[in-house]
Amino acid sequence: MSAFDPHVPRPAPERELLRAGDLAAFARDPRLARRHVLGLGALGLGALALSSIARGNARSNAPRPGDARPARFPAKAKRVVYLFQAGGPSQFETFDPKPLLREKHGEPLPDSVRQGQRLTGMSANQALLPLAGSFTDFRRHGESGLWVSDLLPHTAGLADRLCVVRSLHTEAINHDPAITYFCTGHQQPGRPSMGAWLSYGLGSDNANLPAFVVLVSKDANRDQPLYSRLWGPGFLPSEHQGVQFRSGAEAVLYLANPDGVSRDARRSMLDALKALEAEQRTHALDPEIDARLAQAELAFRMQTSVPEATSTKGEPDATFTLYGESARTPGTYAANCLLARRLLERGVRFVQLFHQGWDQHGNLPAGITAQCKATDQASAALVTDLARRGLLDDTLVVWGGEFGRTAYCQGKMTPGDYGRDHHPRCFPVWLAGAGVKAGHVHGTTDEFGYNVVDGAVHVHDLHATLLHLLGIDHEQLVYPFQGRYFRLTDVAGEVVRELLA
């Protein structure tokens, strides 16, 4: 495996020792940070990792944090917006109609379909697993004839722009590991997030805004928690972490100067800090010194760029008609979709929206109807708005959750008030925009919507495909840590070429 320019900022003395191949002198250097010694020596592979880093640094000079970096091959997409529907939307009420479930409503799930697959603790003790037909109808839309639920009329209007994957699957069956898997490529916390990998690999197209921005809906039912580690940098340099923009007086916490501190005073303080950290860097070879300074400098520039980017005062009434009147209220899902468009057109590389509330273990009809009503118009509006502005051709839009829902009812089957449990074996996601096959459905599930029949797409495959559209070979985007190279797709993943235009 060859390295994808690790971009690890290194002080000149350390770099020269590495280039010279003098590993013994490097290890004896009293200025070496303890974390480097421990990290490079992990698993007894420190020397191998160190020599590989030396070769990587000899090949290229590390770009400055935030600099735009060329893709590895021609890219279809320059930027990504991921509309993450946290909680697990039901495929049976969105994009995968199953008439057989209506015919067999209330009958037990056949053992031949389940095939002994594990269940969550919430339904494992049920005596029966009664099949639950969808309460809503589906219709074909557009020239493609895409089946879309009546709960999503605005999304249905995009039928000929969407690439729907019905055959996504994962191993995680509970929310936290499943969301962590989608956001970081691993079920356990500690790995870099998807946006952090893109910041590290491609940098930013706007030096005055973060490469990676996160928006969390304030109007969602917060049934499952979200953690900042879902957009964290993991073991990547900390300047690659996602920056959460919030509603309210300050879009970014602690960005404004405190009372009594002028912009000139802040600039003088940063200049003094830069001089002090240059001195510290000669004694401690720690790349986090450069990372902290890069973050402080970006925050200084964001003091003017963020208020301009987040203000929608100049948007015409037609924009709010498109996204919905709730887009006038900062922090709502609709407002965040509009803000995402404004950030993307200003060069932000990756914008990830999180909208909670899709975990309908009970009261499914009312719950998912409300969720669709809150998100459908704005999701479709974002795609339409990007297309009108000529941005959709090089912007990739992704919509989906961390898993799907069961074909059977969880708990007691009550008319108008029943739910579905977690189902990781098959569930949908849709893509639109740069480089994807429009008006296309990929993958087939069985007639019960329980297993993938053909065209299976794993989480790692989805990540590999997203990176491919951005011009990155997922096997080359790596980072050395604790004696081995890590990547977003871990040791798996294949580009799903059937999704590509």
C-alpha positions, 0 to 999 in steps of 0.5 A: 500500500502506498501512502497518499501524501500523509500531510503531517506537518513536521518541523524542519529538524525532524524532517531532515533527520527522516530524510537522511534516514538517520532513525537512531539519531531521530529516536535519540533527539531529546526534542521528540514528543513522547507521543511520537516515540510511543506511537511509532514504537507500537506493536514493534513496528515503529522502525518500519512505520518510521522508515515509511514516513521518511520515504513519504516525506522525502517524496513530497513537502507537506501542504499547509493546513487548509490548502486545496490539494489536487485529486489523485485522478479527475474528479466528478465531484468537488464537494459533498453534502450529506443529509444524514437521517439519524435513527434509521428511516423505514424503507417500507415507507420511503423507497422500497415498496413491498406489496407482499407485506400488505397481503400477509399483514399480521402473519409471522415472518417465515424462518426461511426468510430470517435464516437465523439472523440476530435480532435486537434485544427489543424484539428477540423475546417476541413469541411471534414476528408479525409482518407489517404492511406499509400504511402508505402507498407508492407511485411511479414518478418521472421517466425513470418510473422510480417508486417513491412513497406518497410521504415524499412528494417533493423528493418524488419530483426529483425521480429522474435526478436520483440514484437510489440504492436499495441494497445497502447493508451493515453489521451494526444493529444498534444506533451508536455503532451504526452511526459511528460506522457511517461517519467514520468507517468503524463501529468503535469510536476513535477513528477520523470522521468522513469529513475529516478524511476529506479535509485531510485529503483534499483541503479547502477551496476557501481559506476563510471557512472550514473544509468541514462543517456540521449542522444539527437540526434543532426542530428534530425529535432527539430520540437518539443522541449525537456525539461530536466525535462523529465529526471529530478528527480522530488521530488526524491533525486536529485542524481537520475536525468538523466545525459545528455551526449553530443557530443563535447569536454566534454560529460558532462558539467562542468565535467573537472577541470578548468585550474589550478585545479589538480585532487589532489586539487579536491579531497582535496576540496571534502574532505573539503566539506564532513566535512563541510556538515557533520557539516551542517547536524547536524543543518539542517536535509535536505537529499539534503545535502547528495544528493549534496555530492553524485553528487559531488563524482560521478562527480569526479569518472566520470572524468576518467570513462566517457572519456573511456566509450564515446571513440569509437576509439577502435571499429573495422570497422565492428561496424561502418558497422553495425551501419552505417557510421554516427556512426563515428560522435558523437551526431548522432542517430547512434553514440548515439545507439553505445554509448548506447551499450557501456554504457549498457555493463558498467553497466548503468541501463537506457539509453534513446535516444531522436530523434525528427522530427516525427511530419509530419503534412505535407510533410509526404512521404518525412518527414517520409522516411527521419526519417526512413532512419536516424534511422532504421539501427542504431536501428536494429544494437543496438539490433543485437549488444546486441545479439552478445555480450550476453547482449540482454537476460537481456537488454530490448529495447523499441522503440516508440513515444508519440502517433500515427497519424490520418487515415485522412489527415490533411489539403488539400489532395495533391498528394505526399504532405499531412500530418497526425494529432496527434492520441492518440487512438491507436499507436505502440511500439516495445520491444525486449530482456529480457523477452518479447515474440519474433516474437509476435504482441499484440493488434488489431486496427479497419480496419481504424486504428482509435480505439483499437478492443482488447488488449488495452495497456495504458501508465501506463500498459506499465510502469507496464510491464517494471518494472515487467521485471526489477523485480519490482512490480509497486505498491511497487515502491513508494515514500512519498511526500506531505502526500501520496505515489507516484509511476510511474504508479500513481494509475493505471496500469496492467502488460500486461502478454501477452507480457511476454515470 
